[in-house]
Amino acid sequence: MQRFIHSFSYIFHPLFVPVYVTLLYFMVAGIYFSNTELYLIFIQVLILTVLLPVSLFYLLRSLGLIKSIITLTLKERRLPLAFYALLLFMLIKHSFSTFAVTELYFYFLGLFISTLLALSLVLSGYKTSLHMLAVTSLTMFVISLSAYFHIRFIYGIAFFILCCGFVASSRLQAKEHTPAELLAGTLTGILPQVAVWYLWPAVSAFYNI
């Protein structure tokens, strides 16, 4: 049972979640895009949110600056978070400007804000759960898709809420986070997603300055 719960830390690693989001979106709205567009969008997301960050992690580990890709200390989080925020900015500012993928644009903008908040907390000396940030942002995206496309994702939403619980349990079991840090990660993941959907006109005006 412990191995089962611990596996959620790997399955819902923060670097994998944007790929899950993209695939889920294509499952719902893929009919509105050509195969070429689907491949190009997916490849860009894969490169900027997985391959480049993983390359950086291994580079930092080879230099002795970090010890594990799963477990990062407060100090070890600074550079990866800053680099990840930069990659997300490139994705939403340049990659998505070529394609009309509004829902994905909203999600990644929310994730960008969440990453900046997590970085701000780290620089202030506070640790937040990046796993909870990622899995709760994924759950909010599924809820948003359900509302936007008027599709009942009752079982899907329930599944991801359950996954949030397993991820939280796995981080507590590994003694990587306190309940307060898990709560901080949850709020950091949820609030920006809610904000970009309900306050989009103001966010859009600010973002395009």
MDTraj code that builds the backbone (N, CA, C; nanometers):
import mdtraj as md
import numpy as np

residues = "MET GLN ARG PHE ILE HIS SER PHE SER TYR ILE PHE HIS PRO LEU PHE VAL PRO VAL TYR VAL THR LEU LEU TYR PHE MET VAL ALA GLY ILE TYR PHE SER ASN THR GLU LEU TYR LEU ILE PHE ILE GLN VAL LEU ILE LEU THR VAL LEU LEU PRO VAL SER LEU PHE TYR LEU LEU ARG SER LEU GLY LEU ILE LYS SER ILE ILE THR LEU THR LEU LYS GLU ARG ARG LEU PRO LEU ALA PHE TYR ALA LEU LEU LEU PHE MET LEU ILE LYS HIS SER PHE SER THR PHE ALA VAL THR GLU LEU TYR PHE TYR PHE LEU GLY LEU PHE ILE SER THR LEU LEU ALA LEU SER LEU VAL LEU SER GLY TYR LYS THR SER LEU HIS MET LEU ALA VAL THR SER LEU THR MET PHE VAL ILE SER LEU SER ALA TYR PHE HIS ILE ARG PHE ILE TYR GLY ILE ALA PHE PHE ILE LEU CYS CYS GLY PHE VAL ALA SER SER ARG LEU GLN ALA LYS GLU HIS THR PRO ALA GLU LEU LEU ALA GLY THR LEU THR GLY ILE LEU PRO GLN VAL ALA VAL TRP TYR LEU TRP PRO ALA VAL SER ALA PHE TYR ASN ILE".split()
xyz = np.array([
    [0.0827, -0.1210, 0.0000],
    [0.0000, 0.0000, 0.0000],
    [0.0860, 0.1258, 0.0000],
    [0.1963, 0.1213, 0.0754],
    [0.2843, 0.2367, 0.0803],
    [0.3474, 0.2640, -0.0550],
    [0.3860, 0.1560, -0.1254],
    [0.4429, 0.1730, -0.2596],
    [0.3397, 0.2311, -0.3550],
    [0.2148, 0.1863, -0.3417],
    [0.1076, 0.2376, -0.4271],
    [0.0901, 0.3876, -0.4069],
    [0.0835, 0.4302, -0.2819],
    [0.0663, 0.5724, -0.2522],
    [0.1881, 0.6520, -0.2971],
    [0.3077, 0.5969, -0.2729],
    [0.4303, 0.6681, -0.3089],
    [0.4424, 0.6855, -0.4601],
    [0.3825, 0.5931, -0.5370],
    [0.3919, 0.6013, -0.6830],
    [0.3267, 0.7277, -0.7378],
    [0.2333, 0.7858, -0.6628],
    [0.1661, 0.9063, -0.7093],
    [0.2615, 1.0259, -0.7157],
    [0.3681, 1.0229, -0.6365],
    [0.4678, 1.1299, -0.6427],
    [0.5389, 1.1293, -0.7773],
    [0.5500, 1.0102, -0.8370],
    [0.6152, 0.9979, -0.9676],
    [0.5156, 1.0204, -1.0812],
    [0.3977, 0.9606, -1.0678],
    [0.2974, 0.9737, -1.1741],
    [0.2569, 1.1197, -1.1933],
    [0.2381, 1.1912, -1.0818],
    [0.1963, 1.3315, -1.0894],
    [0.3116, 1.4253, -1.0538],
    [0.4293, 1.3903, -1.1035],
    [0.5413, 1.4827, -1.0879],
    [0.5078, 1.6124, -1.1611],
    [0.5429, 1.7276, -1.1049],
    [0.5075, 1.8568, -1.1669],
    [0.5479, 1.8715, -1.3135],
    [0.6560, 1.8052, -1.3539],
    [0.7008, 1.8172, -1.4928],
    [0.6124, 1.7401, -1.5899],
    [0.5417, 1.6379, -1.5419],
    [0.4582, 1.5567, -1.6296],
    [0.3171, 1.6120, -1.6477],
    [0.2711, 1.6888, -1.5511],
    [0.1314, 1.7339, -1.5514],
    [0.0939, 1.8171, -1.6744],
    [0.1775, 1.9131, -1.7209],
    [0.1391, 1.9875, -1.8411],
    [0.1156, 1.8987, -1.9629],
    [0.1890, 1.7879, -1.9730],
    [0.1672, 1.6931, -2.0829],
    [0.0320, 1.6250, -2.0663],
    [-0.0026, 1.5866, -1.9433],
    [-0.1343, 1.5282, -1.9180],
    [-0.2451, 1.6258, -1.9567],
    [-0.2271, 1.7515, -1.9194],
    [-0.3268, 1.8545, -1.9512],
    [-0.3455, 1.8660, -2.1018],
    [-0.2349, 1.8692, -2.1742],
    [-0.2409, 1.8824, -2.3201],
    [-0.3112, 1.7630, -2.3830],
    [-0.2806, 1.6428, -2.3378],
    [-0.3444, 1.5230, -2.3920],
    [-0.4936, 1.5210, -2.3597],
    [-0.5306, 1.5594, -2.2379],
    [-0.6720, 1.5664, -2.2010],
    [-0.7466, 1.6663, -2.2880],
    [-0.6828, 1.7788, -2.3132],
    [-0.7452, 1.8809, -2.3968],
    [-0.7683, 1.8283, -2.5383],
    [-0.6696, 1.7569, -2.5917],
    [-0.6836, 1.7021, -2.7265],
    [-0.7914, 1.5948, -2.7323],
    [-0.8108, 1.5218, -2.6231],
    [-0.9164, 1.4211, -2.6188],
    [-1.0538, 1.4854, -2.6299],
    [-1.0659, 1.6077, -2.5783],
    [-1.1940, 1.6779, -2.5789],
    [-1.2102, 1.7635, -2.7043],
    [-1.1051, 1.8381, -2.7384],
    [-1.1164, 1.9376, -2.8461],
    [-1.0293, 1.9062, -2.9667],
    [-0.9742, 1.7861, -2.9735],
    [-0.8846, 1.7510, -3.0833],
    [-0.9486, 1.7560, -3.2210],
    [-1.0806, 1.7394, -3.2250],
    [-1.1506, 1.7398, -3.3548],
    [-1.1451, 1.8770, -3.4219],
    [-1.1137, 1.9817, -3.3461],
    [-1.1102, 2.1162, -3.4017],
    [-0.9731, 2.1516, -3.4606],
    [-0.8790, 2.0583, -3.4548],
    [-0.7443, 2.0849, -3.5041],
    [-0.7018, 1.9765, -3.6035],
    [-0.6132, 2.0143, -3.6930],
    [-0.5560, 1.9159, -3.7845],
    [-0.4506, 1.8347, -3.7102],
    [-0.4132, 1.7203, -3.7668],
    [-0.3112, 1.6369, -3.7036],
    [-0.1782, 1.7101, -3.6916],
    [-0.1464, 1.7911, -3.7922],
    [-0.0215, 1.8674, -3.7886],
    [-0.0201, 1.9652, -3.6719],
    [-0.1319, 2.0338, -3.6511],
    [-0.1412, 2.1285, -3.5396],
    [-0.1299, 2.0561, -3.4053],
    [-0.1945, 1.9399, -3.3952],
    [-0.1872, 1.8636, -3.2708],
    [-0.0438, 1.8236, -3.2395],
    [0.0271, 1.7750, -3.3397],
    [0.1653, 1.7329, -3.3191],
    [0.2544, 1.8506, -3.2810],
    [0.2357, 1.9629, -3.3497],
    [0.3207, 2.0790, -3.3225],
    [0.2981, 2.1334, -3.1814],
    [0.1721, 2.1415, -3.1408],
    [0.1419, 2.1901, -3.0057],
    [0.1991, 2.0954, -2.9008],
    [0.1766, 1.9656, -2.9211],
    [0.2242, 1.8675, -2.8231],
    [0.3767, 1.8682, -2.8131],
    [0.4440, 1.8746, -2.9257],
    [0.5910, 1.8737, -2.9251],
    [0.6457, 1.9959, -2.8528],
    [0.5844, 2.1120, -2.8752],
    [0.6303, 2.2330, -2.8076],
    [0.6120, 2.2216, -2.6561],
    [0.4959, 2.1704, -2.6146],
    [0.4704, 2.1514, -2.4711],
    [0.5698, 2.0512, -2.4135],
    [0.5924, 1.9425, -2.4835],
    [0.6837, 1.8388, -2.4356],
    [0.8260, 1.8921, -2.4192],
    [0.8721, 1.9675, -2.5172],
    [1.0093, 2.0189, -2.5126],
    [1.0265, 2.1221, -2.4017],
    [0.9322, 2.2180, -2.3945],
    [0.9487, 2.3302, -2.3025],
    [0.9130, 2.2975, -2.1575],
    [0.8268, 2.1994, -2.1359],
    [0.7849, 2.1711, -1.9975],
    [0.8417, 2.0405, -1.9420],
    [0.9005, 1.9569, -2.0273],
    [0.9565, 1.8307, -1.9791],
    [1.1039, 1.8159, -2.0155],
    [1.1332, 1.8133, -2.1443],
    [1.2684, 1.7794, -2.1879],
    [1.3734, 1.8814, -2.1433],
    [1.3459, 2.0100, -2.1637],
    [1.4432, 2.1115, -2.1215],
    [1.4572, 2.1181, -1.9692],
    [1.3478, 2.1180, -1.8913],
    [1.3636, 2.1157, -1.7449],
    [1.4375, 1.9923, -1.6944],
    [1.4087, 1.8741, -1.7527],
    [1.4792, 1.7525, -1.7109],
    [1.6281, 1.7646, -1.7415],
    [1.6608, 1.8198, -1.8578],
    [1.8018, 1.8405, -1.8942],
    [1.8701, 1.9311, -1.7931],
    [1.7993, 2.0365, -1.7513],
    [1.8560, 2.1272, -1.6513],
    [1.8767, 2.0558, -1.5182],
    [1.7791, 1.9741, -1.4784],
    [1.7905, 1.9014, -1.3520],
    [1.9137, 1.8110, -1.3521],
    [1.9344, 1.7388, -1.4626],
    [2.0489, 1.6494, -1.4687],
    [2.1806, 1.7268, -1.4738],
    [2.1776, 1.8422, -1.5384],
    [2.2970, 1.9266, -1.5398],
    [2.3297, 1.9747, -1.3993],
    [2.2273, 2.0218, -1.3283],
    [2.2487, 2.0696, -1.1914],
    [2.2914, 1.9564, -1.0989],
    [2.2358, 1.8378, -1.1215],
    [2.2754, 1.7248, -1.0378],
    [2.4193, 1.6835, -1.0650],
    [2.4603, 1.6883, -1.1921],
    [2.5987, 1.6540, -1.2253],
    [2.6971, 1.7549, -1.1670],
    [2.6501, 1.8778, -1.1467],
    [2.7340, 1.9811, -1.0869],
    [2.7279, 1.9793, -0.9343],
    [2.6436, 1.8901, -0.8811],
    [2.6305, 1.8780, -0.7360],
    [2.5440, 1.9843, -0.6720],
    [2.4625, 2.0545, -0.7537],
    [2.3800, 2.1623, -0.7017],
    [2.2447, 2.1122, -0.6515],
    [2.2005, 1.9961, -0.7006],
    [2.0808, 1.9317, -0.6489],
    [2.1090, 1.7830, -0.6338],
    [2.0308, 1.7161, -0.5484],
    [2.0540, 1.5742, -0.5208],
    [1.9525, 1.4830, -0.5883],
    [1.8264, 1.5283, -0.5987],
    [1.7218, 1.4421, -0.6518],
    [1.6204, 1.5241, -0.7292],
    [1.5673, 1.4648, -0.8369],
    [1.4658, 1.5334, -0.9173],
    [1.3296, 1.5284, -0.8480],
    [1.3121, 1.4337, -0.7540],
    [1.1860, 1.4203, -0.6820],
    [1.1851, 1.5076, -0.5576],
    [1.2988, 1.5147, -0.4893],
    [1.3090, 1.5873, -0.3627],
    [1.4034, 1.7054, -0.3782],
    [1.3525, 1.8264, -0.3596],
    [1.4343, 1.9466, -0.3697],
    [1.4250, 2.0262, -0.2403],
    [1.5393, 2.0689, -0.1918],
    [1.5395, 2.1539, -0.0731],
    [1.4962, 2.2945, -0.1125],
    [1.4789, 2.3785, -0.0122],
    [1.4359, 2.5153, -0.0373],
    [1.5338, 2.5885, -0.1292],
    [1.6620, 2.5742, -0.1017],
    [1.7645, 2.6416, -0.1814],
    [1.7729, 2.5842, -0.3220],
    [1.7542, 2.4525, -0.3351],
    [1.7649, 2.3872, -0.4655],
    [1.6505, 2.4228, -0.5591],
    [1.5425, 2.4769, -0.5058],
    [1.4254, 2.5080, -0.5866],
    [1.4390, 2.6386, -0.6656],
    [1.5258, 2.7257, -0.6242],
    [1.5291, 2.8605, -0.6809],
    [1.5564, 2.8618, -0.8314],
    [1.6679, 2.8070, -0.8725],
    [1.7047, 2.8100, -1.0141],
    [1.6089, 2.7304, -1.1019],
    [1.5714, 2.6062, -1.0639],
    [1.4749, 2.5330, -1.1468],
    [1.3415, 2.6047, -1.1631],
    [1.2901, 2.6658, -1.0558],
    [1.1635, 2.7379, -1.0658],
    [1.1742, 2.8599, -1.1556],
    [1.2842, 2.9334, -1.1438],
    [1.3049, 3.0513, -1.2286],
    [1.3162, 3.0097, -1.3752],
    [1.3899, 2.9028, -1.4006],
    [1.4071, 2.8526, -1.5370],
    [1.2739, 2.8035, -1.5938],
    [1.1967, 2.7339, -1.5108],
    [1.0673, 2.6803, -1.5536],
    [0.9699, 2.7942, -1.5843],
    [0.9723, 2.8978, -1.5023],
    [0.8859, 3.0140, -1.5266],
    [0.9215, 3.0791, -1.6605],
    [1.0501, 3.0865, -1.6905],
    [1.0940, 3.1437, -1.8180],
    [1.0445, 3.0597, -1.9355],
    [1.0526, 2.9280, -1.9227],
    [1.0062, 2.8394, -2.0292],
    [0.8550, 2.8509, -2.0484],
    [0.7811, 2.8611, -1.9393],
    [0.6360, 2.8795, -1.9497],
    [0.6015, 3.0113, -2.0168],
    [0.6778, 3.1160, -1.9847],
    [0.6558, 3.2457, -2.0475],
    [0.6776, 3.2357, -2.1986],
    [0.7834, 3.1659, -2.2394],
    [0.8102, 3.1468, -2.3819],
    [0.6965, 3.0706, -2.4488],
    [0.6429, 2.9725, -2.3784],
    [0.5357, 2.8907, -2.4354],
    [0.4089, 2.9714, -2.4569],
    [0.3666, 3.0482, -2.3563],
    [0.2402, 3.1208, -2.3678],
    [0.2540, 3.2473, -2.4521],
    [0.3727, 3.3041, -2.4560],
    [0.3919, 3.4286, -2.5287],
    [0.4190, 3.4061, -2.6771],
    [0.4903, 3.3003, -2.7088],
    [0.5327, 3.2780, -2.8471],
    [0.4701, 3.1542, -2.9110],
    [0.4774, 3.0390, -2.8439],
    [0.4274, 2.9152, -2.9050],
    [0.2769, 2.9185, -2.9266],
    [0.2004, 2.9588, -2.8239],
    [0.0561, 2.9583, -2.8350],
    [0.0015, 3.0752, -2.9159],
    [0.0852, 3.1698, -2.9491],
    [0.0391, 3.2812, -3.0322],
    [0.0153, 3.2366, -3.1757],
    [0.0698, 3.1198, -3.2121],
    [0.0546, 3.0678, -3.3481],
    [-0.0754, 2.9906, -3.3641],
    [-0.1257, 2.9352, -3.2556],
    [-0.2454, 2.8510, -3.2610],
    [-0.3551, 2.9085, -3.1714],
    [-0.4797, 2.8884, -3.2128],
    [-0.5937, 2.9342, -3.1329],
    [-0.6329, 2.8242, -3.0351],
    [-0.5571, 2.8135, -2.9269],
    [-0.5842, 2.7124, -2.8234],
    [-0.6120, 2.7867, -2.6932],
    [-0.7241, 2.8529, -2.6890],
    [-0.7565, 2.9413, -2.5783],
    [-0.7538, 2.8708, -2.4433],
    [-0.8125, 2.7518, -2.4358],
    [-0.8210, 2.6813, -2.3085],
    [-0.6817, 2.6443, -2.2567],
    [-0.5960, 2.5959, -2.3462],
    [-0.4591, 2.5642, -2.3048],
    [-0.3830, 2.6901, -2.2673],
    [-0.4083, 2.7971, -2.3401],
    [-0.3439, 2.9250, -2.3096],
    [-0.3796, 2.9693, -2.1683],
    [-0.5076, 2.9587, -2.1343],
    [-0.5526, 2.9949, -2.0000],
    [-0.4826, 2.9095, -1.8948],
    [-0.4782, 2.7780, -1.9206],
    [-0.4170, 2.6882, -1.8221],
    [-0.2702, 2.7237, -1.7996],
    [-0.1954, 2.7388, -1.9059],
    [-0.0519, 2.7642, -1.8914],
    [-0.0239, 2.9037, -1.8362],
    [-0.1124, 2.9980, -1.8631],
    [-0.0966, 3.1289, -1.8002],
    [-0.1167, 3.1168, -1.6493],
    [-0.2183, 3.0390, -1.6086],
    [-0.2400, 3.0144, -1.4663],
    [-0.1225, 2.9419, -1.4041],
    [-0.0667, 2.8438, -1.4761],
    [0.0492, 2.7703, -1.4261],
    [0.1707, 2.8609, -1.4137],
    [0.1853, 2.9538, -1.5072],
    [0.2944, 3.0510, -1.5017],
    [0.2833, 3.1372, -1.3754],
    [0.1618, 3.1824, -1.3471],
    [0.1391, 3.2628, -1.2267],
    [0.1666, 3.1795, -1.1021],
    [0.1217, 3.0528, -1.1026],
    [0.1464, 2.9637, -0.9886],
    [0.2956, 2.9448, -0.9652],
    [0.3702, 2.9295, -1.0742],
    [0.5147, 2.9105, -1.0634],
    [0.5820, 3.0341, -1.0066],
    [0.5375, 3.1513, -1.0497],
    [0.5932, 3.2752, -0.9954],
    [0.5623, 3.2888, -0.8464],
    [0.4405, 3.2492, -0.8073],
    [0.4040, 3.2535, -0.6650],
    [0.4907, 3.1576, -0.5841],
    [0.5113, 3.0369, -0.6370],
    [0.5957, 2.9393, -0.5678],
    [0.7385, 2.9897, -0.5565],
    [0.7883, 3.0542, -0.6626],
    [0.9231, 3.1104, -0.6593],
    [0.9324, 3.2228, -0.5578],
    [0.8290, 3.3053, -0.5509],
    [0.8272, 3.4152, -0.4537],
    [0.8300, 3.3614, -0.3110],
    [0.7548, 3.2541, -0.2859],
    [0.7539, 3.1928, -0.1539],
    [0.8910, 3.1346, -0.1195],
    [0.9551, 3.0720, -0.2175],
    [1.0880, 3.0153, -0.1951],
    [1.1881, 3.1252, -0.1618],
    [1.1832, 3.2335, -0.2362],
    [1.2752, 3.3444, -0.2113],
    [1.2481, 3.4101, -0.0762],
    [1.1247, 3.3938, -0.0272],
    [1.0892, 3.4490, 0.1039],
    [1.1183, 3.3514, 0.2169],
    [1.1676, 3.2322, 0.1804],
    [1.2028, 3.1338, 0.2820],
    [1.0931, 3.0356, 0.3156],
    [0.9886, 3.0266, 0.2296],
    [0.8779, 2.9354, 0.2554],
    [0.8733, 2.8281, 0.1466],
    [0.8562, 2.7043, 0.1884],
    [0.8501, 2.5914, 0.0969],
    [0.7054, 2.5545, 0.0704],
    [0.6722, 2.5321, -0.0554],
    [0.5373, 2.4903, -0.0910],
    [0.5446, 2.3629, -0.1730],
    [0.4415, 2.2825, -0.1696],
    [0.4421, 2.1554, -0.2413],
    [0.4151, 2.1771, -0.3896],
    [0.5156, 2.1533, -0.4719],
    [0.4995, 2.1674, -0.6161],
    [0.4144, 2.0545, -0.6734],
    [0.4175, 1.9380, -0.6070],
    [0.3321, 1.8273, -0.6506],
    [0.1841, 1.8646, -0.6350],
    [0.1493, 1.9241, -0.5216],
    [0.0108, 1.9649, -0.4999],
    [-0.0275, 2.0792, -0.5932],
    [0.0647, 2.1690, -0.6172],
    [0.0409, 2.2778, -0.7122],
    [0.0028, 2.2197, -0.8479],
    [0.0793, 2.1204, -0.8921],
    [0.0573, 2.0628, -1.0247],
    [-0.0732, 1.9847, -1.0334],
    [-0.0980, 1.8956, -0.9365],
    [-0.2153, 1.8084, -0.9465],
    [-0.3449, 1.8866, -0.9245],
    [-0.3428, 1.9896, -0.8407],
    [-0.4649, 2.0697, -0.8219],
    [-0.4921, 2.1587, -0.9427],
    [-0.3864, 2.2074, -1.0086],
    [-0.4078, 2.2859, -1.1311],
    [-0.4654, 2.1973, -1.2407],
    [-0.4205, 2.0715, -1.2464],
    [-0.4754, 1.9746, -1.3408],
    [-0.6235, 1.9500, -1.3118],
    [-0.6574, 1.9328, -1.1860],
    [-0.7970, 1.9086, -1.1470],
    [-0.8854, 2.0277, -1.1832],
    [-0.8362, 2.1472, -1.1582],
    [-0.9125, 2.2674, -1.1936],
    [-0.9305, 2.2786, -1.3439],
    [-0.8307, 2.2355, -1.4202],
    [-0.8424, 2.2400, -1.5664],
    [-0.9517, 2.1451, -1.6143],
    [-0.9586, 2.0268, -1.5549],
    [-1.0632, 1.9311, -1.5920],
    [-1.2011, 1.9883, -1.5592],
    [-1.2130, 2.0521, -1.4437],
    [-1.3397, 2.1150, -1.4063],
    [-1.3743, 2.2273, -1.5040],
    [-1.2757, 2.3053, -1.5436],
    [-1.2976, 2.4148, -1.6381],
    [-1.3401, 2.3622, -1.7746],
    [-1.2764, 2.2538, -1.8208],
    [-1.3151, 2.1941, -1.9483],
    [-1.4590, 2.1443, -1.9426],
    [-1.4953, 2.0830, -1.8321],
    [-1.6313, 2.0326, -1.8161],
    [-1.7326, 2.1459, -1.8259],
    [-1.7025, 2.2584, -1.7609],
    [-1.7934, 2.3725, -1.7641],
    [-1.7952, 2.4400, -1.9005],
    [-1.6781, 2.4531, -1.9618],
    [-1.6671, 2.5262, -2.0886],
    [-1.7341, 2.4519, -2.2032],
    [-1.7117, 2.3202, -2.2122],
    [-1.7672, 2.2408, -2.3215],
    [-1.9011, 2.1762, -2.2855],
    [-1.9506, 2.2046, -2.1617],
    [-2.0782, 2.1500, -2.1159],
    [-2.0809, 1.9967, -2.1261],
    [-1.9712, 1.9378, -2.0798],
    [-1.9584, 1.7918, -2.0775],
    [-1.9520, 1.7467, -1.9323],
    [-2.0254, 1.6432, -1.8984],
    [-2.0264, 1.5956, -1.7600],
    [-1.9066, 1.5031, -1.7364],
    [-1.8075, 1.5557, -1.6678],
    [-1.6883, 1.4791, -1.6320],
    [-1.6943, 1.4388, -1.4843],
    [-1.8100, 1.3923, -1.4391],
    [-1.8278, 1.3631, -1.2968],
    [-1.7237, 1.2631, -1.2470],
    [-1.7109, 1.1522, -1.3197],
    [-1.6175, 1.0482, -1.2767],
    [-1.4722, 1.0950, -1.2927],
    [-1.4456, 1.1696, -1.3984],
    [-1.3107, 1.2211, -1.4197],
    [-1.2704, 1.3191, -1.3105],
    [-1.3614, 1.4088, -1.2758],
    [-1.3332, 1.5068, -1.1702],
    [-1.3138, 1.4360, -1.0370],
    [-1.4001, 1.3395, -1.0085],
    [-1.3871, 1.2630, -0.8836],
    [-1.2538, 1.1884, -0.8791],
    [-1.2124, 1.1347, -0.9939],
    [-1.0851, 1.0622, -1.0013],
    [-0.9679, 1.1536, -0.9685],
    [-0.9662, 1.2732, -1.0269],
    [-0.8533, 1.3635, -1.0045],
    [-0.8543, 1.4223, -0.8627],
    [-0.9726, 1.4423, -0.8075],
    [-0.9788, 1.4847, -0.6672],
    [-0.9210, 1.3761, -0.5770],
    [-0.9537, 1.2504, -0.6090],
    [-0.8975, 1.1379, -0.5343],
    [-0.7455, 1.1338, -0.5502],
    [-0.6981, 1.1621, -0.6704],
    [-0.5536, 1.1650, -0.6958],
    [-0.4866, 1.2745, -0.6135],
    [-0.5541, 1.3881, -0.5968],
    [-0.4996, 1.4956, -0.5127],
    [-0.4751, 1.4443, -0.3711],
    [-0.5703, 1.3656, -0.3215],
    [-0.5559, 1.3093, -0.1886],
    [-0.4399, 1.2118, -0.1796],
    [-0.4233, 1.1279, -0.2828],
    [-0.3131, 1.0316, -0.2840],
    [-0.1774, 1.1024, -0.2945],
    [-0.1713, 1.2079, -0.3760],
    [-0.0469, 1.2830, -0.3886],
    [-0.0098, 1.3464, -0.2551],
    [-0.1094, 1.4065, -0.1879],
    [-0.0842, 1.4670, -0.0570],
    [-0.0365, 1.3613, 0.0423],
    [-0.1005, 1.2445, 0.0404],
    [-0.0614, 1.1363, 0.1314],
    [0.0804, 1.0885, 0.1022],
    [0.1158, 1.0806, -0.0269],
    [0.2494, 1.0339, -0.0623],
    [0.3572, 1.1311, -0.0169],
    [0.3273, 1.2611, -0.0235],
    [0.4266, 1.3606, 0.0196],
    [0.4407, 1.3617, 0.1719],
    [0.3292, 1.3391, 0.2408],
    [0.3357, 1.3289, 0.3874],
    [0.4069, 1.2009, 0.4294],
    [0.3776, 1.0925, 0.3585],
    [0.4397, 0.9641, 0.3900],
    [0.5911, 0.9703, 0.3706],
    [0.6348, 1.0425, 0.2682],
    [0.7786, 1.0564, 0.2416],
    [0.8436, 1.1609, 0.3326],
    [0.7606, 1.2279, 0.4126],
    [0.8076, 1.3327, 0.5046],
    [0.8794, 1.4464, 0.4312],
    [0.8272, 1.4777, 0.3124],
    [0.8838, 1.5862, 0.2324],
    [0.8143, 1.7191, 0.2581],
    [0.6917, 1.7147, 0.3111],
    [0.6153, 1.8367, 0.3338],
    [0.5343, 1.8267, 0.4619],
    [0.5067, 1.9421, 0.5169],
    [0.4133, 1.9521, 0.6294],
    [0.2734, 1.9774, 0.5725],
    [0.1687, 1.9572, 0.6528],
    [0.0331, 1.9893, 0.6047],
    [0.0199, 2.1339, 0.5576],
    [0.0885, 2.2265, 0.6235],
    [0.0823, 2.3675, 0.5827],
    [0.1421, 2.3866, 0.4442],
    [0.2501, 2.3163, 0.4134],
    [0.3130, 2.3269, 0.2818],
    [0.2260, 2.2651, 0.1738],
    [0.1564, 2.1578, 0.2085],
    [0.0622, 2.0968, 0.1145],
    [-0.0539, 2.1919, 0.0861],
    [-0.1031, 2.2579, 0.1898],
    [-0.2112, 2.3543, 0.1733],
    [-0.1653, 2.4724, 0.0879],
    [-0.0427, 2.5180, 0.1106],
    [0.0113, 2.6292, 0.0312],
    [0.0215, 2.5899, -0.1159],
    [0.0657, 2.4679, -0.1421],
    [0.0735, 2.4202, -0.2800],
    [-0.0629, 2.4089, -0.3441],
    [-0.1605, 2.3620, -0.2660],
    [-0.2980, 2.3487, -0.3169],
    [-0.3553, 2.4842, -0.3567],
    [-0.3415, 2.5819, -0.2690],
    [-0.3937, 2.7160, -0.2980],
    [-0.3186, 2.7808, -0.4131],
    [-0.1876, 2.7594, -0.4190],
    [-0.1065, 2.8161, -0.5268],
    [-0.1434, 2.7558, -0.6614],
    [-0.1899, 2.6313, -0.6609],
    [-0.2317, 2.5677, -0.7847],
    [-0.3725, 2.6053, -0.8272],
    [-0.4628, 2.6211, -0.7290],
    [-0.6037, 2.6446, -0.7608],
    [-0.6341, 2.7908, -0.7942],
    [-0.5898, 2.8816, -0.7097],
    [-0.6311, 3.0219, -0.7223],
    [-0.5955, 3.0860, -0.8563],
    [-0.4727, 3.0693, -0.9080],
    [-0.4435, 3.1289, -1.0391],
    [-0.5298, 3.0731, -1.1517],
    [-0.5629, 2.9422, -1.1440],
    [-0.6491, 2.8841, -1.2473],
    [-0.7877, 2.9462, -1.2439],
    [-0.8389, 2.9677, -1.1237],
    [-0.9696, 3.0326, -1.1092],
    [-0.9627, 3.1771, -1.1584],
    [-0.8533, 3.2442, -1.1255],
    [-0.8390, 3.3858, -1.1604],
    [-0.8357, 3.4082, -1.3110],
    [-0.7594, 3.3272, -1.3843],
    [-0.7458, 3.3510, -1.5282],
    [-0.8744, 3.3194, -1.6039],
    [-0.9602, 3.2351, -1.5456],
    [-1.0869, 3.2058, -1.6119],
    [-1.1938, 3.3103, -1.5817],
    [-1.1987, 3.3584, -1.4601],
    [-1.3049, 3.4510, -1.4207],
    [-1.2633, 3.5977, -1.4285],
    [-1.1336, 3.6221, -1.4339],
    [-1.0853, 3.7599, -1.4438],
    [-1.0055, 3.7785, -1.5719],
    [-1.0407, 3.7042, -1.6750],
    [-0.9612, 3.7048, -1.7968],
    [-0.9458, 3.8421, -1.8624],
    [-1.0500, 3.9248, -1.8745],
    [-1.0316, 4.0550, -1.9407],
    [-0.9217, 4.1395, -1.8757],
    [-0.9208, 4.1450, -1.7411],
    [-0.8201, 4.2236, -1.6726],
    [-0.6823, 4.1619, -1.6875],
    [-0.6760, 4.0275, -1.6758],
    [-0.5476, 3.9598, -1.6900],
    [-0.4918, 3.9784, -1.8300],
    [-0.5804, 3.9703, -1.9292],
    [-0.5377, 3.9849, -2.0683],
    [-0.4816, 4.1243, -2.0940],
    [-0.5476, 4.2253, -2.0406],
    [-0.4994, 4.3630, -2.0593],
    [-0.3636, 4.3827, -1.9954],
    [-0.3445, 4.3242, -1.8755],
    [-0.2162, 4.3357, -1.8067],
    [-0.1080, 4.2615, -1.8830],
    [-0.1411, 4.1401, -1.9296],
    [-0.0425, 4.0535, -1.9925],
    [0.0067, 4.1097, -2.1248],
    [-0.0780, 4.1818, -2.1968],
    [-0.0412, 4.2319, -2.3293],
    [0.0239, 4.3690, -2.3258],
    [0.0564, 4.4187, -2.2064],
    [0.1253, 4.5490, -2.1968],
    [0.2608, 4.5389, -2.2643],
])
top = md.Topology()
chain = top.add_chain()
for i, resn in enumerate(residues, 1):
    res = top.add_residue(resn, chain, resSeq=i)
    for name in ("N", "CA", "C"):
        top.add_atom(name, md.element.get_by_symbol(name[0]), res)
traj = md.Trajectory(xyz[None], top)
